[in-house]
């Protein structure tokens, strides 16, 4: 049975916005910020007539898997210097969204990744998608059908679980120096040790080592408390969440949240409300995305490789 088609939710990207929260307790510091980063969209493809090309080994690039019995076409939005036509390959009531492609290893350039994401975004407007990893290429249409047949039960199970759900990414950052100043004001042991170091005229090496250990411990404890409280605050507006490894010194939280489509506005509002409570933190979140962080299907069929 083909899934019910929903009207397109939106076709133009909303501009990124920065909201400075006046109600946040300042504690002598700047208020936290909540920054919504809308997924970037590549420019609309320009389709031109291609001349004769040398014969090359061609394969099928797979973007995602959906539930559909109807043959679908999504236009010239796929990977390629001239964006490839995107269509479906079917097995029973599921389908892979694919385009023709040379059999090669795709570099994860911004242009290529945007094209991969552009197709998934276009498809997810009307379908629940299981996104495939960037660079998934099969040699033939029959190989894709074999993939769908072999993993049919797993695909159906995930499609049902992911139905009408999307992913949002949330990163929380802080200015370490500002947090250290806050700790020095609020932690009696740290404040006293810093005062002793400042008042000493002789060597202060061991005192500074002890101060550093106290500050690092306080930073770790505060980071863990912030992250735990943020996850707990967003629990009621998300179906599931996943913690990923933070990137860089400023990031203390790098998370993904699975959100029902009908709860997107509630999630948006709750992130802003939570962001207003914390200083000096910056909240950056992106979406909606296909559920990249919540799909884990092991593919048993060997993919195509150049020269294979």
Residue frames as qw, qx, qy, qz and C-alpha x, y, z in Angstrom:
[[0.000, 0.889, 0.459, 0.000, 0.00, 0.00, 0.00],
 [0.403, 0.471, -0.039, 0.784, 1.43, 3.39, -0.95],
 [0.279, -0.397, -0.505, 0.714, 1.77, 5.85, 1.93],
 [0.108, 0.899, 0.424, -0.037, -0.57, 8.82, 2.13],
 [0.478, 0.353, 0.051, 0.803, 0.98, 11.88, 0.56],
 [0.240, -0.751, -0.366, 0.494, 1.18, 14.97, 2.68],
 [0.320, 0.932, 0.077, 0.154, 1.30, 18.51, 1.28],
 [0.629, 0.339, -0.268, 0.646, 4.78, 19.87, 0.97],
 [0.489, -0.675, -0.393, 0.388, 5.68, 21.31, 4.37],
 [0.013, -0.919, 0.076, 0.387, 7.88, 24.10, 3.06],
 [0.814, 0.457, 0.163, 0.320, 9.91, 24.72, -0.03],
 [0.313, 0.769, -0.219, 0.513, 12.05, 27.66, 1.01],
 [0.622, -0.132, -0.535, 0.556, 14.58, 27.78, 3.79],
 [0.311, -0.927, -0.202, -0.057, 13.91, 30.02, 6.74],
 [0.330, 0.727, -0.386, 0.463, 16.78, 32.41, 7.53],
 [0.613, -0.148, -0.591, 0.503, 19.03, 31.61, 10.43],
 [0.252, -0.819, -0.084, -0.509, 18.18, 33.68, 13.45],
 [0.428, 0.080, -0.624, 0.648, 19.92, 34.62, 16.69],
 [0.457, -0.736, -0.342, -0.363, 17.74, 35.22, 19.72],
 [0.237, 0.311, -0.565, 0.726, 19.26, 37.07, 22.66],
 [0.513, -0.550, -0.655, -0.064, 17.38, 36.02, 25.78],
 [0.065, -0.627, 0.217, -0.745, 16.79, 38.99, 28.08],
 [0.747, -0.529, -0.019, -0.402, 15.20, 36.91, 30.81],
 [0.859, 0.057, -0.421, 0.287, 18.29, 34.76, 31.38],
 [0.573, -0.795, 0.010, 0.197, 20.06, 35.29, 34.71],
 [0.497, 0.804, -0.264, 0.191, 23.18, 37.22, 33.79],
 [0.850, -0.433, -0.002, 0.300, 25.38, 36.55, 36.82],
 [0.238, -0.791, 0.297, 0.479, 27.54, 39.38, 35.52],
 [0.339, -0.165, 0.752, 0.541, 27.86, 37.71, 32.08],
 [0.377, 0.166, -0.431, -0.803, 26.18, 37.81, 28.70],
 [0.771, 0.083, 0.390, -0.496, 22.93, 35.91, 28.33],
 [0.535, -0.023, 0.807, 0.250, 22.83, 32.61, 26.51],
 [0.383, 0.416, -0.350, -0.747, 22.04, 32.50, 22.80],
 [0.679, 0.219, 0.696, -0.075, 19.84, 30.17, 20.81],
 [0.187, 0.521, -0.492, -0.672, 20.78, 29.94, 17.15],
 [0.797, 0.307, 0.487, -0.183, 18.60, 28.03, 14.70],
 [0.049, -0.477, 0.665, 0.572, 20.61, 26.83, 11.73],
 [0.803, 0.390, 0.182, -0.412, 18.39, 25.83, 8.83],
 [0.764, -0.026, 0.550, 0.337, 19.78, 22.99, 6.69],
 [0.031, 0.551, -0.378, -0.743, 21.59, 24.55, 3.70],
 [0.734, 0.486, 0.465, -0.094, 19.99, 24.08, 0.33],
 [0.423, -0.132, 0.519, 0.731, 21.90, 24.00, -2.90],
 [0.313, 0.403, -0.139, -0.849, 20.74, 26.24, -5.73],
 [0.806, 0.366, 0.332, -0.325, 18.10, 24.88, -8.08],
 [0.590, -0.159, 0.637, 0.470, 19.81, 22.69, -10.67],
 [0.430, 0.644, -0.220, -0.593, 20.20, 23.86, -14.24],
 [0.766, 0.091, 0.629, 0.097, 19.63, 21.00, -16.67],
 [0.286, 0.683, -0.396, -0.544, 21.38, 21.20, -20.04],
 [0.936, 0.319, -0.044, -0.142, 21.59, 18.85, -22.96],
 [0.554, -0.564, 0.564, 0.241, 24.61, 16.61, -22.66],
 [0.520, 0.607, -0.492, -0.344, 26.69, 15.74, -25.68],
 [0.921, 0.112, -0.373, -0.017, 28.13, 12.34, -26.51],
 [0.438, -0.727, 0.495, -0.184, 30.13, 10.84, -23.68],
 [0.348, 0.393, -0.850, -0.033, 32.68, 8.07, -23.68],
 [0.815, -0.270, -0.460, -0.226, 31.46, 4.71, -22.49],
 [0.007, -0.470, 0.675, -0.569, 32.04, 4.28, -18.77],
 [0.342, -0.225, -0.898, 0.160, 31.07, 1.85, -16.08],
 [0.355, -0.417, -0.039, -0.836, 27.73, 3.01, -14.69],
 [0.251, -0.194, -0.885, 0.341, 26.09, 2.13, -11.41],
 [0.344, -0.714, -0.454, -0.407, 23.26, 3.26, -9.14],
 [0.124, 0.241, -0.496, 0.825, 23.71, 5.76, -6.33],
 [0.436, -0.560, -0.698, -0.098, 21.28, 5.10, -3.46],
 [0.053, -0.503, 0.196, -0.840, 20.09, 8.02, -1.34],
 [0.403, -0.145, 0.590, -0.685, 17.45, 6.46, 0.87],
 [0.157, -0.215, -0.945, -0.191, 14.75, 3.81, 1.19],
 [0.405, -0.017, 0.187, -0.895, 11.03, 4.62, 1.44],
 [0.369, 0.265, 0.876, -0.162, 7.72, 2.79, 1.51],
 [0.458, 0.516, -0.079, -0.720, 5.98, 3.05, -1.86],
 [0.676, 0.211, 0.695, 0.125, 4.54, 0.76, -4.54],
 [0.481, 0.851, 0.202, -0.062, 4.31, 3.53, -7.12],
 [0.683, 0.190, 0.132, 0.692, 7.16, 4.38, -9.46],
 [0.147, -0.936, -0.177, 0.266, 8.30, 7.88, -8.49],
 [0.599, 0.407, 0.052, 0.688, 10.46, 10.55, -10.08],
 [0.374, -0.774, -0.255, 0.442, 11.94, 13.46, -8.18],
 [0.319, 0.947, -0.023, -0.010, 13.55, 15.38, -11.03],
 [0.709, 0.444, -0.253, 0.486, 17.13, 16.33, -11.85],
 [0.375, -0.853, 0.184, -0.313, 18.35, 16.90, -8.27],
 [0.955, -0.246, 0.018, 0.165, 20.91, 14.10, -7.83],
 [0.518, -0.604, 0.365, 0.483, 24.69, 13.98, -7.74],
 [0.677, 0.347, 0.440, 0.478, 26.65, 14.98, -10.79],
 [0.220, -0.182, 0.162, 0.945, 28.08, 18.00, -12.61],
 [0.436, -0.170, -0.381, -0.797, 24.77, 17.96, -14.44],
 [0.469, -0.161, 0.642, -0.584, 22.37, 16.91, -11.63],
 [0.110, 0.002, -0.960, -0.258, 21.18, 13.36, -12.25],
 [0.624, -0.261, -0.306, -0.670, 17.54, 12.33, -12.59],
 [0.154, -0.191, 0.841, -0.483, 16.32, 10.71, -9.38],
 [0.715, -0.094, -0.392, -0.572, 13.79, 7.86, -9.42],
 [0.653, -0.371, 0.536, -0.386, 12.90, 4.66, -7.56],
 [0.450, 0.211, -0.855, -0.146, 13.74, 0.95, -7.71],
 [0.684, -0.308, 0.155, -0.643, 11.12, -1.29, -6.09],
 [0.319, 0.025, -0.946, 0.056, 10.68, -4.54, -4.22],
 [0.209, -0.552, -0.793, 0.152, 7.16, -5.26, -2.98],
 [0.101, -0.916, -0.358, -0.149, 6.00, -2.12, -1.15],
 [0.435, -0.759, 0.116, 0.470, 9.40, -0.53, -0.50],
 [0.640, 0.713, 0.086, 0.274, 11.66, 1.39, -2.84],
 [0.592, -0.360, 0.071, 0.718, 15.19, 2.71, -3.05],
 [0.253, 0.948, 0.082, -0.173, 15.60, 6.30, -4.26],
 [0.726, -0.176, 0.398, 0.532, 18.43, 6.26, -6.79],
 [0.411, 0.845, -0.134, -0.316, 20.16, 7.96, -9.69],
 [0.897, 0.339, -0.024, 0.283, 22.57, 6.74, -12.35],
 [0.258, -0.905, 0.326, 0.091, 26.20, 7.39, -11.54],
 [0.572, 0.537, -0.609, 0.119, 29.72, 6.38, -12.54],
 [0.892, -0.387, -0.206, 0.114, 31.10, 3.63, -10.31],
 [0.425, 0.510, -0.347, 0.663, 33.62, 5.63, -8.34],
 [0.461, -0.449, -0.539, 0.543, 34.49, 6.70, -4.83],
 [0.014, 0.857, 0.267, 0.441, 32.75, 10.01, -4.18],
 [0.347, 0.131, -0.398, 0.839, 34.70, 12.68, -2.35],
 [0.231, -0.712, -0.623, 0.226, 32.76, 14.18, 0.55],
 [0.202, 0.158, 0.078, 0.963, 32.97, 17.69, -0.88],
 [0.224, 0.315, 0.415, -0.824, 30.44, 20.32, 0.16],
 [0.478, 0.246, -0.373, -0.756, 28.83, 20.13, -3.29],
 [0.454, 0.007, -0.870, -0.192, 28.45, 16.34, -3.19],
 [0.114, -0.233, -0.819, 0.512, 27.19, 16.22, 0.40],
 [0.314, 0.296, 0.179, -0.884, 24.67, 18.99, -0.34],
 [0.516, 0.143, -0.583, -0.611, 23.40, 17.03, -3.34],
 [0.352, -0.115, -0.922, 0.117, 22.98, 13.89, -1.19],
 [0.007, 0.323, 0.633, -0.703, 21.13, 15.88, 1.48],
 [0.341, 0.220, -0.162, -0.899, 19.06, 17.77, -1.12],
 [0.490, -0.047, -0.761, -0.422, 17.59, 14.53, -2.42],
 [0.303, -0.263, -0.849, 0.343, 16.80, 13.25, 1.07],
 [0.103, 0.296, 0.344, -0.885, 15.15, 16.56, 1.97],
 [0.426, 0.121, -0.400, -0.802, 13.04, 16.49, -1.19],
 [0.489, -0.122, -0.841, -0.194, 11.90, 12.91, -0.57],
 [0.232, -0.239, -0.775, 0.537, 11.17, 13.38, 3.15],
 [0.280, 0.013, 0.047, -0.959, 8.60, 16.09, 2.45],
 [0.739, 0.008, -0.201, -0.643, 6.13, 13.37, 1.46],
 [0.885, 0.012, -0.464, -0.033, 7.67, 10.12, 2.71],
 [0.682, -0.657, 0.321, 0.006, 9.28, 8.57, 5.73],
 [0.632, 0.641, -0.430, 0.067, 12.89, 7.90, 4.73],
 [0.851, -0.414, 0.172, 0.274, 15.68, 5.60, 5.81],
 [0.254, 0.903, -0.323, -0.126, 18.73, 7.63, 4.77],
 [0.947, 0.116, -0.039, 0.298, 21.67, 5.76, 3.31],
 [0.541, -0.593, 0.157, 0.576, 25.27, 6.69, 4.02],
 [0.302, 0.849, -0.230, -0.369, 26.92, 9.17, 1.68],
 [0.124, 0.585, -0.753, -0.276, 28.65, 7.40, -1.21],
 [0.630, 0.038, 0.755, -0.176, 26.44, 4.27, -1.34],
 [0.471, 0.500, -0.451, -0.570, 26.78, 2.91, -4.90],
 [0.754, 0.027, 0.652, -0.069, 25.61, -0.43, -6.35],
 [0.234, -0.209, 0.711, 0.629, 26.60, -1.88, -9.68],
 [0.158, -0.211, -0.753, -0.603, 23.17, -2.78, -11.06],
 [0.561, -0.273, -0.055, -0.779, 19.45, -2.38, -10.52],
 [0.834, -0.154, -0.514, -0.130, 19.27, -6.08, -9.67],
 [0.471, 0.082, -0.609, 0.633, 21.80, -5.55, -6.86],
 [0.227, -0.206, 0.259, -0.916, 19.51, -2.93, -5.34],
 [0.767, -0.194, -0.287, -0.540, 16.50, -5.23, -5.60],
 [0.751, -0.035, -0.618, 0.229, 18.54, -7.93, -3.85],
 [0.156, 0.170, -0.491, 0.840, 19.38, -5.42, -1.12],
 [0.502, -0.202, 0.059, -0.839, 15.69, -4.59, -0.63],
 [0.839, -0.113, -0.451, -0.283, 14.71, -8.26, -0.67],
 [0.646, 0.059, -0.641, 0.410, 17.42, -9.36, 1.75],
 [0.165, -0.048, -0.510, 0.843, 16.78, -6.60, 4.28],
 [0.288, -0.470, -0.510, -0.660, 13.03, -6.28, 3.67],
 [0.568, -0.610, -0.548, 0.064, 11.93, -7.10, 7.22],
 [0.485, -0.348, -0.224, 0.771, 14.50, -4.72, 8.72],
 [0.065, 0.170, 0.260, 0.948, 13.52, -1.91, 6.36],
 [0.400, -0.562, -0.552, -0.468, 9.81, -2.33, 7.10],
 [0.589, -0.549, -0.483, 0.345, 10.47, -2.39, 10.85],
 [0.362, -0.244, -0.081, 0.896, 12.52, 0.82, 10.74],
 [0.065, -0.313, -0.416, -0.851, 10.09, 2.58, 8.38],
 [0.473, -0.638, -0.568, -0.215, 7.25, 1.90, 10.80],
 [0.566, -0.528, -0.337, 0.536, 9.30, 3.12, 13.77],
 [0.297, -0.201, 0.102, 0.928, 10.45, 6.27, 11.94],
 [0.089, 0.614, 0.647, 0.442, 7.05, 7.11, 10.43],
 [0.116, -0.890, -0.244, -0.367, 6.28, 10.84, 10.68],
 [0.620, -0.711, 0.023, 0.331, 9.47, 11.52, 12.63],
 [0.513, 0.763, -0.157, 0.360, 12.43, 13.78, 11.84],
 [0.749, -0.261, -0.236, 0.561, 15.79, 14.49, 13.41],
 [0.014, 0.970, -0.070, 0.234, 17.11, 17.70, 14.93],
 [0.725, 0.105, -0.350, 0.584, 20.72, 18.29, 15.89],
 [0.331, -0.927, -0.050, -0.168, 21.61, 20.28, 19.00],
 [0.676, 0.181, -0.324, 0.637, 25.08, 21.55, 19.91],
 [0.392, -0.910, -0.134, -0.025, 25.74, 23.45, 23.12],
 [0.628, 0.365, -0.224, 0.650, 28.89, 25.57, 23.45],
 [0.423, -0.874, -0.173, 0.166, 30.41, 27.71, 26.16],
 [0.317, 0.793, -0.335, 0.399, 33.18, 30.27, 26.56],
 [0.791, -0.164, -0.487, 0.332, 35.56, 28.45, 28.87],
 [0.308, 0.195, -0.331, 0.870, 37.14, 31.61, 30.30],
 [0.407, -0.410, -0.039, -0.815, 33.73, 33.01, 31.26],
 [0.842, -0.336, -0.379, -0.185, 32.78, 29.75, 32.96],
 [0.657, 0.006, -0.470, 0.590, 36.06, 29.74, 34.90],
 [0.013, -0.319, 0.210, -0.924, 35.29, 33.26, 36.14],
 [0.674, -0.396, -0.205, -0.590, 31.88, 32.07, 37.23],
 [0.850, -0.191, -0.463, 0.166, 33.44, 29.13, 39.09],
 [0.430, 0.170, -0.401, 0.791, 35.91, 31.45, 40.80],
 [0.291, -0.373, 0.091, -0.876, 33.01, 33.54, 42.08],
 [0.785, -0.284, -0.161, -0.527, 30.84, 30.64, 43.20],
 [0.896, -0.073, -0.409, 0.158, 33.25, 27.93, 44.42],
 [0.470, -0.868, 0.146, -0.062, 34.67, 28.71, 47.88],
 [0.831, -0.293, 0.304, 0.362, 37.71, 26.40, 47.54],
 [0.619, 0.460, 0.272, 0.575, 38.69, 27.79, 44.14],
 [0.001, 0.924, 0.078, 0.374, 38.18, 31.38, 45.24],
 [0.613, -0.765, 0.185, 0.069, 40.23, 30.91, 48.40],
 [0.815, -0.100, 0.322, 0.471, 43.10, 29.17, 46.57],
 [0.463, 0.661, 0.218, 0.549, 43.23, 31.87, 43.92],
 [0.239, -0.943, 0.026, -0.231, 43.36, 34.50, 46.63],
 [0.758, -0.548, 0.256, 0.245, 46.24, 32.69, 48.32],
 [0.739, 0.244, 0.301, 0.551, 48.17, 32.47, 45.04],
 [0.216, 0.839, 0.155, 0.475, 47.66, 36.19, 44.42],
 [0.403, -0.895, 0.106, -0.160, 48.86, 37.12, 47.90],
 [0.870, -0.305, 0.188, 0.340, 51.99, 34.94, 47.89],
 [0.134, 0.908, -0.332, -0.218, 55.30, 36.57, 47.04],
 [0.335, -0.459, 0.803, 0.181, 57.30, 33.34, 46.82],
 [0.143, 0.100, -0.883, -0.436, 57.00, 30.24, 44.55],
 [0.619, 0.125, 0.327, -0.702, 53.41, 29.24, 43.83],
 [0.316, 0.241, -0.818, -0.415, 53.93, 26.19, 41.59],
 [0.100, -0.168, -0.971, 0.135, 52.17, 23.60, 43.77],
 [0.245, 0.458, 0.484, -0.704, 49.36, 26.00, 44.60],
 [0.411, 0.432, -0.323, -0.735, 48.81, 26.66, 40.89],
 [0.257, 0.078, -0.934, -0.235, 48.76, 22.92, 40.14],
 [0.038, 0.332, 0.853, -0.402, 46.15, 22.42, 42.84],
 [0.312, 0.493, 0.148, -0.798, 44.16, 25.37, 41.52],
 [0.356, 0.306, -0.634, -0.614, 44.24, 23.91, 38.00],
 [0.165, -0.101, -0.981, -0.011, 42.99, 20.54, 39.23],
 [0.147, 0.434, 0.650, -0.606, 40.16, 22.14, 41.18],
 [0.354, 0.480, -0.119, -0.794, 39.10, 24.24, 38.18],
 [0.316, 0.187, -0.813, -0.452, 39.22, 21.29, 35.77],
 [0.064, -0.236, -0.947, 0.207, 37.15, 19.20, 38.16],
 [0.223, 0.506, 0.429, -0.714, 34.63, 21.98, 38.56],
 [0.348, 0.398, -0.420, -0.738, 34.40, 22.47, 34.77],
 [0.236, 0.022, -0.943, -0.232, 33.80, 18.75, 34.23],
 [0.025, 0.369, 0.829, -0.419, 31.14, 18.62, 36.92],
 [0.276, 0.520, 0.176, -0.789, 29.38, 21.72, 35.60],
 [0.314, 0.290, -0.646, -0.633, 29.48, 20.44, 32.01],
 [0.175, -0.137, -0.974, -0.049, 27.97, 17.10, 33.01],
 [0.110, 0.463, 0.650, -0.593, 25.27, 18.86, 35.04],
 [0.312, 0.457, -0.145, -0.820, 24.34, 21.18, 32.17],
 [0.315, 0.165, -0.799, -0.485, 24.14, 18.31, 29.67],
 [0.089, -0.249, -0.946, 0.189, 22.07, 16.13, 32.00],
 [0.179, 0.508, 0.463, -0.704, 19.63, 18.95, 32.71],
 [0.327, 0.403, -0.357, -0.777, 19.26, 19.85, 29.01],
 [0.255, -0.002, -0.923, -0.289, 18.54, 16.25, 28.02],
 [0.027, -0.378, -0.841, 0.387, 15.99, 15.97, 30.82],
 [0.211, 0.484, 0.191, -0.827, 14.32, 19.26, 29.85],
 [0.404, 0.353, -0.482, -0.692, 13.82, 18.12, 26.23],
 [0.142, -0.010, 0.989, -0.032, 12.67, 14.61, 27.08],
 [0.381, 0.470, 0.674, -0.424, 8.96, 15.43, 26.87],
 [0.481, 0.715, -0.033, -0.505, 9.15, 16.95, 23.35],
 [0.300, 0.538, -0.737, -0.277, 11.32, 14.23, 21.75],
 [0.951, -0.012, -0.181, -0.251, 10.71, 10.57, 20.97],
 [0.915, -0.180, -0.012, 0.360, 14.37, 9.66, 21.50],
 [0.034, 0.956, -0.290, -0.024, 17.80, 11.26, 21.82],
 [0.927, 0.082, -0.056, 0.361, 21.40, 10.35, 21.19],
 [0.296, -0.894, 0.233, 0.245, 24.59, 11.85, 22.58],
 [0.814, 0.477, -0.067, 0.326, 27.50, 12.15, 20.16],
 [0.678, -0.274, -0.107, 0.673, 31.09, 13.11, 20.95],
 [0.019, 0.953, 0.085, -0.292, 31.58, 16.88, 21.33],
 [0.716, 0.440, 0.116, 0.529, 33.91, 18.55, 18.84],
 [0.264, 0.619, -0.145, 0.725, 36.51, 21.06, 20.00],
 [0.293, -0.037, -0.619, 0.728, 37.13, 22.77, 23.34],
 [0.272, -0.072, 0.123, -0.952, 34.03, 24.97, 23.33],
 [0.671, -0.145, -0.462, -0.561, 31.43, 22.27, 22.69],
 [0.273, -0.253, 0.794, -0.481, 30.04, 20.47, 25.74],
 [0.610, 0.263, 0.676, -0.319, 27.05, 18.77, 24.08],
 [0.260, 0.308, -0.634, -0.660, 26.56, 17.29, 20.63],
 [0.411, 0.171, 0.833, -0.330, 23.20, 15.57, 20.47],
 [0.259, -0.084, -0.656, -0.704, 20.53, 14.38, 18.07],
 [0.395, 0.174, 0.628, -0.648, 16.82, 14.29, 18.87],
 [0.039, -0.257, -0.858, -0.444, 14.12, 12.29, 17.13],
 [0.233, 0.264, 0.345, -0.870, 10.97, 14.42, 17.02],
 [0.353, 0.529, 0.771, 0.035, 7.45, 13.69, 15.78],
 [0.212, 0.368, 0.386, 0.819, 6.45, 15.99, 12.94],
 [0.288, -0.763, -0.425, -0.393, 3.49, 17.30, 14.92],
 [0.611, -0.717, -0.164, 0.292, 5.84, 18.26, 17.79],
 [0.611, 0.335, 0.038, 0.717, 8.35, 20.30, 15.77],
 [0.064, -0.752, -0.032, -0.655, 7.03, 23.65, 17.00],
 [0.730, -0.673, -0.036, -0.115, 6.94, 22.39, 20.58],
 [0.853, -0.113, -0.001, 0.510, 10.57, 21.25, 20.28],
 [0.371, 0.555, 0.055, 0.742, 11.56, 24.60, 18.78],
 [0.337, -0.793, -0.033, -0.507, 9.90, 26.50, 21.63],
 [0.844, -0.529, -0.034, 0.078, 11.37, 24.24, 24.32],
 [0.753, 0.142, -0.036, 0.642, 14.93, 24.64, 23.01],
 [0.108, 0.657, -0.005, 0.746, 14.53, 28.43, 23.20],
 [0.605, -0.718, -0.047, -0.341, 13.10, 28.19, 26.72],
 [0.900, -0.304, -0.040, 0.310, 15.93, 25.93, 27.90],
 [0.596, 0.371, -0.014, 0.712, 18.52, 28.17, 26.24],
 [0.136, -0.787, -0.026, -0.601, 17.17, 31.16, 28.15],
 [0.772, -0.629, -0.073, -0.063, 17.98, 29.47, 31.47],
 [0.855, -0.241, 0.090, 0.450, 21.70, 29.02, 30.96],
 [0.267, 0.929, -0.208, 0.148, 24.55, 31.51, 30.71],
 [0.260, 0.669, -0.298, -0.629, 27.10, 31.75, 29.23],
 [0.542, 0.064, 0.815, 0.193, 25.96, 29.00, 26.83],
 [0.388, 0.398, -0.348, -0.754, 25.15, 29.08, 23.12],
 [0.656, 0.200, 0.714, -0.142, 22.64, 26.62, 21.69],
 [0.283, 0.418, -0.540, -0.673, 22.92, 25.77, 17.99],
 [0.577, 0.147, 0.790, -0.144, 20.39, 23.42, 16.45],
 [0.222, 0.302, -0.599, -0.708, 19.65, 22.29, 12.95],
 [0.235, 0.243, 0.941, -0.004, 16.86, 20.44, 11.21],
 [0.871, -0.129, 0.417, -0.224, 14.66, 18.91, 10.28],
 [0.153, 0.506, -0.804, -0.272, 16.78, 16.09, 8.88],
 [0.845, -0.011, -0.485, -0.227, 16.15, 12.47, 7.99],
 [0.745, -0.621, 0.186, -0.161, 16.82, 10.28, 11.06],
 [0.565, 0.593, -0.550, 0.163, 20.51, 9.71, 10.35],
 [0.030, -0.475, 0.735, -0.483, 21.40, 9.04, 13.99],
 [0.624, -0.097, 0.543, -0.554, 18.51, 6.67, 14.66],
 [0.902, 0.332, -0.095, -0.261, 18.77, 4.16, 11.82],
 [0.214, -0.581, 0.784, 0.057, 21.11, 1.21, 12.11],
 [0.932, 0.239, 0.168, -0.215, 20.62, -1.48, 9.47],
 [0.399, -0.492, 0.687, 0.356, 23.54, -3.72, 8.58],
 [0.712, 0.550, -0.172, -0.401, 23.65, -4.25, 4.85],
 [0.776, -0.230, 0.574, 0.124, 24.81, -7.73, 3.92],
 [0.749, 0.577, 0.260, 0.194, 25.09, -7.08, 0.19],
 [0.559, -0.300, 0.197, 0.748, 28.50, -5.95, -0.98],
 [0.277, 0.873, 0.123, -0.383, 28.41, -2.54, -2.59],
 [0.745, 0.600, 0.058, 0.285, 30.03, -1.64, -5.88],
 [0.471, -0.701, 0.220, 0.488, 33.66, -0.59, -5.85],
 [0.410, 0.805, -0.299, -0.307, 35.64, 1.03, -8.67],
 [0.280, 0.543, -0.782, -0.129, 37.35, -1.57, -10.76],
 [0.430, -0.138, 0.834, -0.318, 35.45, -4.36, -9.00]]
